[in-house]
Amino acid sequence: MAQSAATANQMCGGRFRLGIGPSHKPVMKMYGVDFDRPISHLGEYIEIVKTLLSTGQVQHKGDRFKVMGFLDVKDGGNPPVLLSALKEQMCQLAGRHADGVLPWLAPPSYVKEFITPNVAAGAAAAGRDAPPIIAEIPAVLETDFDRVREVVNADLGIYPQMPSTRHLRAHGRGPLARGSVEGLDRRHDQRRRPWGDRDVLAARARSTSDAGADEVACSSRRRRRQEPGGPR
């Protein structure tokens, strides 16, 4: 991972940022990776990757990884390592070690009440400044709710089954209204995955920034209309 990140950073003139995260237990199981202690697993992982990127070499002996290695990339620089985080311990881990925090699907209220204080607590425990919070918001540039439902059905159908997004639902802020894409309703889904015209999406980005996000990464999708006799 560090070798790939250094290569990408060299190729794009030092503008690359590496984002990593814990993934989900069902996904990790597919790859045969033990997921019983994701915090300690990712804690060692990010330490190894950051050491390799900052010094070009690493000697690490921990509970999960025993690594001795070096990078072989000329002018790879030291790209920042960002950590995806939603739950308390993962936010604190990001505060302690990451160069940035990537909450996914978190509405402004969750960023303000949960993400920001836990990241700050982790940073304080490590004696460092809190890393920037880069909120990732999937959005639909569409005013027809039936079309919005189609996009969400295609893009977010798996997330109601994932532990992290179930955690959001337990706080009344899940990505889907009633745990399935068929349960979407107009009022609730606006808080989870904003949809509407450009002004609505811009207002959501501003509210997320006001809630404590240092940066908002808004991936906007628009459901293309079927043209008669033409491609979709």
N, C-alpha and C positions, 0 to 999 in steps of 0.2 A: 504494500500500500504506500509506504513512504517513497519507494523508488518511483512508483507511478505518479505520485503527487509532485515530486521534484521534477520529473520529466515534463509533466503538464505545465508546471510553473515556468520552466525554462522556455517552453514552446510559446507561451503567451506573454512573455516579457515581464514576469513577476506579478501578474494579476490574479493568479489562481488561489482559490480558497478550498481546502479539503473539508468536506462534511462527512462525519461518521455518526453512527448511532447504534443502539442496542438491538435494533430489528424487533422481531416478535418470536415467541417460542415456537409456533408452528412453522415459521419460515426457517429458523435456525435448525429445527429438527430435520428439515429436508436436506440440509447440508451435513448432517451428522455432528453438529456442534452442540456441546453440553450447554444448557441454558439455566442451570440451577442457581447460579450466582452472577447475574448479569452485571451488577455494579462492580464487583471485584474484577470480573473479566474485562470490562471496558476500561476500568481504571488502569490496569496494567497495559492494556492495548494502547491507550492514548499516550501513556508515558513513554512507551517504546517508540511509537511513531514520531512524537514530538522530539524526542532525543535524537533520533536518526536525522530528522529534518534540520535540527538546529546545530548539530555537531558533525553529522556525516557518519557517525558510528554509534554502536550501543553494545553494552554488556549488561544483561538483565537476567536476574535469577529470582523468579517469584513463584507464587502458587500455581499460576496458570501458564506462564510462559518462561522458557529458559532460552534466551536469545543472545548470540554473539554475531554481529554482522556490521556491514558498512554499506554506504551508498556508492554507486558508480555513475553519477550524473554530474556533468560539468555545468557549472553556473545554475544549479537547481534552486538556489536561494533557500529561503526558510518560509514557505507558505503557511499561513495560519491554519490551525486545525479547529474546526467548529464541531460541536457536539449536539445532536438531537436530544431534546429533553422535555418531558412533561411531568413526570412524577417527582415527588419530593427529593428522594435520594439522588436521582439522575440530575436534577437541577443543581443540587449542592455539589455533585461531582463536577458538573460543568463549571460551576463557580470556582472550584479549586484548581482545575487543570486546563480547561478549554480556552481558546482564543476568541470564542464566540458561542452563543447558545441559539439553537434552532428549534423553537417550539412549532409544532405542526398542528393545524386545525384549531388552535387555541383562540377563542374569542377575546376581545379586549379586557373584559372583566376578569378572565382567568389569568391573562398576562399580568394584570395589576395585582390581583389578590394572591396569586400562587407562584407564578414563574419568577417575577422580580424579587420578592423577599427571599425565596429559597436560593436563588443564584447569589444574591448578596450575602446570605449566611455562609454559603460555601466559600466564597471569596474571602470573607472576613476571617474564617477559620484558618485559611491558608496565608493570611497576611498580605493579600494582594487586592488590587482594584477589581471590581466586578467586570467581567467581560461583557461586550455588547450583546444585547438580545436582538436576534434577527428573526422576526416573526414571519412564518411562511403561511400564506393564505391562498388556498385555491378559490377562485372566483369564477362566476359565469356571467359573461357580458351578454345578457339576454333578459328581456322583459316578459316574455311568454313563459309562465311557470311550467306548463306542460313540457316545453323544450328544456327548461332547467332540470326537470325531473329526469329526462333522458340522459343528460350529461352526467348528473350525479350518479345515476344508476350504472353508467359505464365506468366512471372514474373512481367511485368511492364504495362500490358494492362489497369489497372485502373488509373494510374498516370496522363495521359493527362487530365483527368476530374477534378483533384484535384486543389484547389486554389494555394497552395504553388508551385506546379510544373508548373502551368500556369505562375506564377510569374517568374520562371526561364526562361521559353520560351520567356517572354516579354523582357528579357535581352539577348535574342539570345543564351541562354545556356540551353534550356530545355532538359529533359531526352529523348525526342523523336524528330525526325527531323522535322516532319510537323504535329505534334499534334495527330498522330495515329501510331500504330505499323506498319501499312502498308506503312507509309511514311518514314520508316528508309532508310537511304542511307549510304554507306560505309564511306564517308568522314565526315559527320556530326556526326554519332553515335559514332565514336571514341572519341569525346570530352565529350560525355555524359555518355555512358556506355562502357568503354574500352573493347576491345576484341582482341584476338590474342594469340600468344604463351606466354610463361612465361616471356621472356625478355621484351615484349611489356607491359605486366601488371606490371612488376617490375619498368619499366621506368615511367609509369603513377603514381605509388605510390610515386616514388621519386619526380616527378614534383609537386604532391600535397603537399608533405612535404616541398619542396622548396618555395611553395606559402604561407606558414604560418601555415600549420597544424602541431600540435605537435605529432600527432599520426594518422596513417592511418589504418582503419579497412576495409580490402578488402575481401568481400565475393565473392568467385570465383565459378562459375558454369561451368560445362562442359556438353555439350549435348551428352548423350550416344548414340552410334550408334546401330542401330537395328541389332541384330545377327540373321542369318537365323535359323528359327525354335526355337529360344530361347526367353527369356524375354527381355524386353526393359530396 
